[in-house]
């Protein structure tokens, strides 16, 4: 079975990420903290956050007496979820939405580094901060803390916007 197009595109860009991460660096710690390495890790960690969003959702389904019969219609069991489980479901769905915005921003920033643009300190911070904010968002959503959830959401969106801005600047040479 072939991989879906987004995963195929990400795999095709992996050599670019490795090359960008390794530009002018000799240690693994330097690779992870500077240049393309931060953008590549942000992309990987953002994907891991999507996977991590399954943990509270799985716990909620377990509490709602999930059975193999529910596999035929998983959305039908939504009404049996506890209130926190419904929020976990919504947080999980939103994780996909956030990833679809963040992944292209990371790839654009990686392309900028590949083109020789020096990453700005703010963009590096945004790359590392985004996955942490998204994890905080999931926790705040499940715990029903709307102000914290909103701050985490807005902060993560801002991080993504910074990556788009710096990526475009680097790719367009401006």
C-alpha positions as a Markdown table, in Angstrom:
| # | Residue | x | y | z |
|---|---|---|---|---|
| 1 | Unk | 0.0 | 0.0 | 0.0 |
| 2 | Unk | 1.6 | 3.3 | -1.0 |
| 3 | Unk | 2.0 | 6.1 | 1.5 |
| 4 | Unk | -0.5 | 9.0 | 1.4 |
| 5 | Unk | 0.8 | 12.0 | -0.6 |
| 6 | Unk | 1.7 | 14.2 | 2.5 |
| 7 | Unk | 3.9 | 11.5 | 4.0 |
| 8 | Unk | 5.5 | 10.8 | 0.6 |
| 9 | Unk | 6.3 | 14.5 | 0.3 |
| 10 | Unk | 7.8 | 14.6 | 3.8 |
| 11 | Unk | 9.9 | 11.6 | 3.1 |
| 12 | Unk | 11.1 | 13.1 | -0.1 |
| 13 | Unk | 12.2 | 16.2 | 1.8 |
| 14 | Unk | 14.0 | 14.3 | 4.5 |
| 15 | Unk | 17.4 | 14.6 | 2.7 |
| 16 | Unk | 16.9 | 18.3 | 2.5 |
| 17 | Unk | 16.2 | 18.5 | 6.3 |
| 18 | Unk | 19.3 | 16.5 | 7.0 |
| 19 | Unk | 21.5 | 18.6 | 4.7 |
| 20 | Unk | 20.1 | 21.8 | 6.2 |
| 21 | Unk | 20.6 | 20.6 | 9.7 |
| 22 | Unk | 24.2 | 19.7 | 9.0 |
| 23 | Unk | 25.3 | 22.9 | 7.3 |
| 24 | Unk | 28.4 | 24.1 | 9.0 |
| 25 | Unk | 28.0 | 22.0 | 12.1 |
| 26 | Unk | 30.0 | 19.2 | 13.6 |
| 27 | Unk | 28.1 | 18.2 | 16.8 |
| 28 | Unk | 24.7 | 16.6 | 17.2 |
| 29 | Unk | 23.7 | 19.2 | 19.8 |
| 30 | Unk | 24.5 | 22.0 | 17.5 |
| 31 | Unk | 22.6 | 20.3 | 14.7 |
| 32 | Unk | 19.5 | 20.0 | 16.9 |
| 33 | Unk | 19.6 | 23.6 | 18.2 |
| 34 | Unk | 20.5 | 25.7 | 15.1 |
| 35 | Unk | 19.6 | 26.1 | 11.5 |
| 36 | Unk | 17.5 | 23.5 | 9.7 |
| 37 | Unk | 17.7 | 21.1 | 12.6 |
| 38 | Unk | 15.2 | 23.2 | 14.7 |
| 39 | Unk | 12.7 | 23.3 | 11.8 |
| 40 | Unk | 13.1 | 19.6 | 11.1 |
| 41 | Unk | 12.6 | 18.7 | 14.8 |
| 42 | Unk | 9.7 | 21.0 | 15.0 |
| 43 | Unk | 8.1 | 19.2 | 12.2 |
| 44 | Unk | 8.7 | 15.8 | 13.7 |
| 45 | Unk | 7.6 | 16.9 | 17.2 |
| 46 | Unk | 4.4 | 18.5 | 15.8 |
| 47 | Unk | 3.6 | 15.1 | 14.2 |
| 48 | Unk | 4.3 | 13.4 | 17.5 |
| 49 | Unk | 1.9 | 15.8 | 19.2 |
| 50 | Unk | -0.9 | 14.6 | 16.9 |
| 51 | Unk | -0.1 | 11.0 | 17.9 |
| 52 | Unk | 0.1 | 12.1 | 21.6 |
| 53 | Unk | -3.4 | 13.5 | 21.3 |
| 54 | Unk | -4.7 | 10.0 | 21.0 |
| 55 | Unk | -3.7 | 9.2 | 24.6 |
| 56 | Unk | -6.5 | 11.2 | 26.3 |
| 57 | Unk | -8.9 | 10.2 | 23.6 |
| 58 | Unk | -8.1 | 6.5 | 24.1 |
| 59 | Unk | -8.6 | 6.9 | 27.8 |
| 60 | Unk | -12.0 | 8.5 | 27.2 |
| 61 | Unk | -13.0 | 5.7 | 24.8 |
| 62 | Unk | -11.9 | 3.2 | 27.4 |
| 63 | Unk | -14.1 | 4.8 | 30.0 |
| 64 | Unk | -17.0 | 4.9 | 27.5 |
| 65 | Unk | -16.8 | 1.0 | 27.2 |
| 66 | Unk | -15.3 | 1.0 | 23.7 |
| 67 | Unk | -15.9 | -2.4 | 22.1 |
| 68 | Unk | -14.8 | -3.9 | 18.8 |
| 69 | Unk | -18.4 | -3.2 | 17.5 |
| 70 | Unk | -17.7 | 0.5 | 17.9 |
| 71 | Unk | -15.1 | 0.2 | 15.1 |
| 72 | Unk | -17.9 | 0.0 | 12.6 |
| 73 | Unk | -19.1 | 3.5 | 13.6 |
| 74 | Unk | -16.5 | 5.2 | 15.9 |
| 75 | Unk | -18.3 | 8.6 | 15.7 |
| 76 | Unk | -21.5 | 7.1 | 17.0 |
| 77 | Unk | -19.9 | 6.5 | 20.4 |
| 78 | Unk | -19.2 | 10.2 | 20.8 |
| 79 | Unk | -22.3 | 10.7 | 22.8 |
| 80 | Unk | -21.2 | 8.0 | 25.3 |
| 81 | Unk | -17.9 | 9.9 | 26.0 |
| 82 | Unk | -17.7 | 11.8 | 29.3 |
| 83 | Unk | -17.4 | 15.6 | 28.9 |
| 84 | Unk | -13.6 | 15.6 | 29.2 |
| 85 | Unk | -13.6 | 12.8 | 26.6 |
| 86 | Unk | -15.6 | 15.0 | 24.1 |
| 87 | Unk | -13.0 | 17.7 | 24.7 |
| 88 | Unk | -10.2 | 15.2 | 24.1 |
| 89 | Unk | -11.9 | 14.3 | 20.8 |
| 90 | Unk | -12.1 | 17.9 | 19.8 |
| 91 | Unk | -8.4 | 18.5 | 20.8 |
| 92 | Unk | -7.4 | 15.5 | 18.7 |
| 93 | Unk | -9.2 | 16.8 | 15.7 |
| 94 | Unk | -7.7 | 20.2 | 16.1 |
| 95 | Unk | -4.3 | 18.7 | 16.3 |
| 96 | Unk | -4.6 | 17.6 | 12.7 |
| 97 | Unk | -5.7 | 21.1 | 11.7 |
| 98 | Unk | -2.7 | 22.7 | 13.5 |
| 99 | Unk | -0.3 | 20.2 | 11.9 |
| 100 | Unk | -1.6 | 21.0 | 8.4 |
| 101 | Unk | -0.7 | 24.6 | 9.0 |
| 102 | Unk | 2.6 | 24.1 | 10.8 |
| 103 | Unk | 4.2 | 21.4 | 8.5 |
| 104 | Unk | 4.4 | 23.6 | 5.4 |
| 105 | Unk | 5.8 | 26.4 | 7.5 |
| 106 | Unk | 8.6 | 24.1 | 8.8 |
| 107 | Unk | 9.3 | 22.9 | 5.2 |
| 108 | Unk | 9.4 | 26.5 | 4.0 |
| 109 | Unk | 11.9 | 27.4 | 6.7 |
| 110 | Unk | 14.0 | 24.3 | 5.8 |
| 111 | Unk | 14.0 | 25.5 | 2.2 |
| 112 | Unk | 15.2 | 28.9 | 3.3 |
| 113 | Unk | 18.1 | 27.4 | 5.2 |
| 114 | Unk | 18.9 | 25.2 | 2.2 |
| 115 | Unk | 19.0 | 28.4 | 0.1 |
| 116 | Unk | 21.6 | 29.8 | 2.5 |
| 117 | Unk | 19.4 | 32.1 | 4.6 |
| 118 | Unk | 20.5 | 32.4 | 8.2 |
| 119 | Unk | 17.6 | 31.5 | 10.5 |
| 120 | Unk | 16.5 | 34.3 | 12.9 |
| 121 | Unk | 16.6 | 33.7 | 16.6 |
| 122 | Unk | 12.9 | 34.3 | 16.9 |
| 123 | Unk | 12.2 | 31.7 | 14.2 |
| 124 | Unk | 14.3 | 29.1 | 16.0 |
| 125 | Unk | 12.4 | 29.8 | 19.2 |
| 126 | Unk | 9.1 | 29.5 | 17.4 |
| 127 | Unk | 10.1 | 26.2 | 15.9 |
| 128 | Unk | 10.9 | 24.7 | 19.4 |
| 129 | Unk | 8.0 | 26.4 | 21.2 |
| 130 | Unk | 5.2 | 25.3 | 18.8 |
| 131 | Unk | 5.1 | 21.6 | 19.8 |
| 132 | Unk | 5.2 | 22.5 | 23.5 |
| 133 | Unk | 2.3 | 24.9 | 23.1 |
| 134 | Unk | 0.3 | 22.3 | 21.3 |
| 135 | Unk | 0.9 | 19.8 | 24.1 |
| 136 | Unk | -0.2 | 22.5 | 26.5 |
| 137 | Unk | -3.3 | 23.1 | 24.4 |
| 138 | Unk | -4.3 | 19.5 | 24.5 |
| 139 | Unk | -3.9 | 19.4 | 28.3 |
| 140 | Unk | -5.8 | 22.7 | 28.8 |
| 141 | Unk | -8.6 | 21.5 | 26.5 |
| 142 | Unk | -9.1 | 18.2 | 28.2 |
| 143 | Unk | -8.9 | 19.9 | 31.7 |
| 144 | Unk | -11.4 | 22.5 | 30.5 |
| 145 | Unk | -9.2 | 25.5 | 31.1 |
| 146 | Unk | -10.5 | 27.8 | 28.3 |
| 147 | Unk | -8.2 | 30.8 | 28.9 |
| 148 | Unk | -5.0 | 28.7 | 29.0 |
| 149 | Unk | -6.2 | 26.7 | 26.0 |
| 150 | Unk | -6.8 | 29.9 | 24.1 |
| 151 | Unk | -3.3 | 31.2 | 25.0 |
| 152 | Unk | -1.7 | 28.0 | 23.9 |
| 153 | Unk | -3.6 | 28.0 | 20.7 |
| 154 | Unk | -2.8 | 31.6 | 19.9 |
| 155 | Unk | 0.8 | 31.1 | 20.8 |
| 156 | Unk | 1.2 | 28.1 | 18.6 |
| 157 | Unk | -0.5 | 29.9 | 15.7 |
| 158 | Unk | 1.9 | 32.8 | 16.2 |
| 159 | Unk | 4.8 | 30.4 | 16.1 |
| 160 | Unk | 3.6 | 29.0 | 12.8 |
| 161 | Unk | 3.1 | 32.5 | 11.4 |
| 162 | Unk | 6.7 | 33.4 | 12.4 |
| 163 | Unk | 8.0 | 30.4 | 10.6 |
| 164 | Unk | 6.0 | 31.3 | 7.5 |
| 165 | Unk | 7.4 | 34.9 | 7.7 |
| 166 | Unk | 11.0 | 33.9 | 8.2 |
| 167 | Unk | 10.7 | 31.1 | 5.6 |
| 168 | Unk | 9.3 | 33.4 | 3.0 |
| 169 | Unk | 11.9 | 36.0 | 3.8 |
| 170 | Unk | 14.7 | 33.4 | 3.3 |
| 171 | Unk | 13.3 | 31.9 | 0.2 |
| 172 | Unk | 12.5 | 35.2 | -1.5 |
| 173 | Unk | 15.7 | 36.8 | -0.4 |
| 174 | Unk | 14.0 | 39.7 | 1.4 |
